[in-house]
Amino acid sequence: MARALRVNIEGAWYHVTMRGTERREIFRGAGDYRHFLELLSEMPVRHQVRIHAYVLMTNHYHLLVETPLANLGQAMQWLNVSYGVWFNRRYQRVGPLFQGRYKSVLIDREGAWVLEASRYLHLNPIRTSGMGLGKRERKLERVGKLTAPTREEVTERLGRLRRYEWSSYRGYAGYADSQKWLTTVEMLGRVAKHTRQAKQLYRKRTEDMVRQGVEETGRERWTGMVAVGRQEFIEGVSKLVKANRREQPQWRQLARRIKFEDIVRGVETLKGEGRDAFWDRRGDWGRDMVLLLARKLSGVSLRELGTASGAMEYGAVSEAVRRMERRLVADKKLRNVFDQLSLEMLNIET
């Protein structure tokens, strides 16, 4: 099994997630949540990490943290071991509480990247089946087939979001005071100059997403990635990483961000004809390959792909991507072409 690629950088921001073994409960009651928060409150002093946001769910948790000392590994090991030992003693159980090692995504601190991550994190309490936003609904959402929420659904979701006790959202939105150990100044400062106004805007922008149906956020496209951000940021991180490519295939995610136009030119060269010749040709695989490559390599959303493709509808782009994925499974020769083009785009020596 490939080892997870760890990138430790001074002053870096990370979105960290950890799940219970076999997705089992890691919090069984209010006392468990409170003890975990007590441990979190020790981390800024014990490990000098800054905790910018958090949400604790029944079988997993999310953190948005900053590491001035480049010591995320040590801090997370202390947190998970401390809580795991306490939990096992409390409930007289044995064995690991958490499923493997934590997962982390290195986030560009410039621009809106960390704000986007914090909103994704804070919306977790309502992205559940009980709220009508489980895995099935989110799949429909991503292909534009989920109907708009009713007024009753919006009211119920907003109520849960605002009342959820085990999240930093209430502090950011102004519904409660933030814990003293939680660092909120920098995040709110990205929203507005004055704290009160910043909290109002943060609340409005987050809750507007709920009113609109909690459409797919950019964070959901970060699955399996090591780092996200501007092209210069990705290139800078890749230079710092010293990873064995065979044992740590995630290094590919640190390749430069591929532009849509570069992908189009790559397929044009492969086919020996310009985009205008094959783009709308019935039965041709050229356009669908461009769209799938862009989805895999550039990290853009389906809507962004539609715009880049000449105002294609969201659903049409989604269907083209899925159609190409099915075709690659059935056609090994075409799959080899796709893989080779992907490698060339990423500048990987084969």
N, C-alpha and C positions, 0 to 999 in steps of 0.2 A: 504494500500500500504506500502511495506517495505521501511524503511528509508535508505537512502544511508549511507554506512559506511564511516566515515571520520577518517583518520589517520593523526594526527598532530605530527610531530617529528622535533626537532631542527636539522638544517642542512640537511634536506631531500630534494630530488629532485622529482618533480612531472610533469607529462604530464597532462595539464589541457585543457579541451574542453568545449565550450559553444555554444549552437545553439539558433537561433531565434525561437520564438513561431510559431508552425506549420511550421517550416523550412522557415519562411518568411525572407525577407531581413533585415539585421541589418546595412548594409552599402549600401547607395544609390548613393554615389558619392565620389569623392576624398576628399571633405571637411570632410566627416564622418570618413574616414580612418585616415586622419591627426589628427582629434580631439581625436580619440581613442589612437593613438600613443602618443599624448601629455599626456593623462592620464597614459599610461604605463610608460612614462618617469618620472612621479612623484612617482611611486610605490617604487623604490629603496630607496628614501629618506623618504617618508611618512611611509612606512611599513617595510623598511630594507629587502625587498626581492630582490633576484638577478634574473634577467630575462636573461636566456641563449639563448633562441630562440623564434621566434613567426612567425605566418602566419595568415593573416586576409583574409577570404573568404567572398563571398557575404552574406551568411546566417549563418556563424559560424566562430569561431576563435580557434586557438590552441596556447598554451603557454608551454614553458619548463622553469620551475621556481625552485628556491632553497629558502628554508625558514630557515634562521639562527635562527629566533625567534619562530618557530613552529606556525606561525600565518596565514596560507594559507586562512582559512575561512574569517578572518577579511579583508585581502587584497582583496580577490575576491569579497566580498560583497561591499566594497567601489568602486571597479572598475565597477562592473555591475550596481550598483545603480546610480553612477555618470554618466555613459554613457547613461543609460536608460532614466534618467530624461532629460538630454540634448537632446537626440534624439527625445523624445516626444514633447518637446517644439519646436524644430526646424521644425518638420513636423506636428505639431498641432494634435497629436494623443493621445489616452488614452489607458491604459491597459499595462500589462507587455510586455516588448520587448523580453525578453529571456524565453526560455522554461524550467521551473523548475530551479533547482540548477545546478551548474557546475558539471562536471564529472572529476575525477582525478584518476590517476594511480601513485602510489608510486614506484619510480624506484631506483634500486640498483645503487649507484654511482660508484661502482667498475666495472672494466671490460668494455665491449663495450655496455652496456645497454643504457646509455644516448646518445651515438653516434647513435645507431640504432634508438632511438626515434627522434633525431633531423633530421635524413635523412627522416624518414617517414613524419615528420611535413613539411619539406621543399619541398617535392614532391607533396604536396596537390594541388598546382595550375595546375598541368598537369593530375591529376587523376580525370578527368571529362569526361563526355560524348562527349563534344566538341573536346577533345583531343583523343577520341577513347579509353578512359580508365575509363568509367563510371562503375556503379554497375554490369551491365550485362557482360562487358568485364572482370572485376576483378573476377567474378565467373568462367568464362571460364579459366582465368589465373590460378586460384587455382587448377583446375583439369587438367591442362596441355593441354587445347584445344585452347588456343589463339595463333594465328599465330605470327611469329616474325614481328616486325614493319618494314615498308618499310623505305628507306632512307629519303623519303619526310616526313614521320611521325616523324622520329627521329629529323630531322631538325626543324620541327615545334614545337615539344615538348621542345627541348633544347632552342629554341628561347624564348618561353613563360617563361620557368623556369628562364632564365638569365635576362629577362626584367621585371619580376613581381616585382612591386614596393613595395607591402605591405607584405613583408617577410624579414626575417633576412638572407636569403640565399645569396644575393648579397654581403653582408659584409663578410660572411664566405668563399665565393668562390673567393673573391678578385676582384669582379666586381665594387664594390663601398665601400666607407668607412662605417664602422659600427657606429651606434649611440653611443654617449658617455655613455649613461645609460645602454647599452646592455653589458653583461658580456660574452666575447668570449674567454678570455685567457685560462680558464681552459679546455674548450672543444677542442680548437685548440691544446692545450698542450698534449692532448691525441692522437693526430694524428702525430705530429712531434715536435721536440725541438724548431725550429725556425719558427716564425710566417709566413713568406713568403712561406716556404716549406709546412707548415701545411695547408695553404689555397689552395695551388696547389693540394695537396693530397686529401683534403676534396672535392674539386671541381671534381677531376678525379673520385674518388670512387662514388660520387653521380651521376655524369653524365654518368658513365659507366652503372649504373642501368637503365638509360633512354635508352641508346643504346641497351641494352639487352632486353628491353621490360618492365621495372619496375616490376620485379617479386615480388611475395608476400614477404613483409618484416615481420620480427618477430613481429613488433608492431601490425600488424593486428590480431595476435592471442591473444592480450591482452584484447580484448573486454570483458567488464563486470568484469574484474579482479580488485582487490584492490591494489596489489603489485606484482612486478616481479623482479626476480634477482636470485642470488645464493641461494642454499638451506639454508645456514646459515643465509642469509639476511632475507628470508621468515620466518624462525623460530624465528629470533630475533624480527621481526615486530609483529608476532602473540602473543608473550608474552606481548607486550605493549598494545595490543588491549583489551579493556574491553567492549564487545558488547553483547547485548541480542541476542541470537542465533535465536529466532523466529522472532524478529522484524528486524534483520539485517542478512539475510541469506548469504550475501557476505563474511561473516567471513570464509566460506569454502575455499575461494580462498587463504586464508593465511595458509592453511594446508601445510605440508611439500611437497616438490616436489616429486611426485611418480616416481620411476624408472621403466623403461620398464620391466626389469627382475622381479621386484616385482609383476607387473601386470600379467606376464606370469605365475609365481608361484601361484598367486591367482586363476587363471582360471584352472590351472592344479589340484589344490586341490579341486576345485568345481566339476570338471569333473571326478576326481579319476583316471587320466591317464596323462602321460607325453606329452609334446608339440609335440614330433615326431609322436605320435599316432594320433593326431587330426588335425595337422597343415594343411596338404594337403588333408584331407579326404573330398571327395565330399559331399556337403550338410551339413557339420558339421558347427555349429555356433561358435566354439571355437576360431578360428583365428580371425574372424571378431569382436568378442567381445573384444579380446585383443587389436586390433587396435583401436576400438572406445573408450575403456577405456583409452588407452594411449593418444589419441587425446584430450579427455575431461580432464584428470587429470594431465598429465605430461607437457602439453604446447608445445610439440614438433611439428615440421612441418611434412607435408606429406612426404617430401623427407627424413627427418630424420627417420621417421617410416619405410620407405622402406628399408633403410640401416640396421636398427635394426632387420628387419624381414627377412633378408637374401637376399638382393638385389632385392626386389620387385619393379616393375616399379611404378612411381609416379601415373599414371592413375589407376593402379590396386589397389593401396592403397586407393585412393579416392573413387573408386567404392565399395570397401569392407566396408568402413566406412558408406557410404550412404545406402548400402544394409542392414547393421545391424540396422541403424536408422529406415528404413522402416519395418524391421522385428519386432522391439520392439513395434512399433505402432500397428501391427496386432496381436502380441502374448503377452497378458497380463502376462501370467505366466513367460515367458522369461524376460519381462520387470521387474518383481519383483526380479528376480534373478540378473539382471544387477544392479538395484538400491541397493539391499542389498550388493552386492560386492563392489559397489562404496562407500557406507557408511563404510564398513569394511576397505577399503583402506585409507580412510580419518580419520579413528579412531574416528568416530562419534557414540555416544551412541544413540540407538534407543529405 
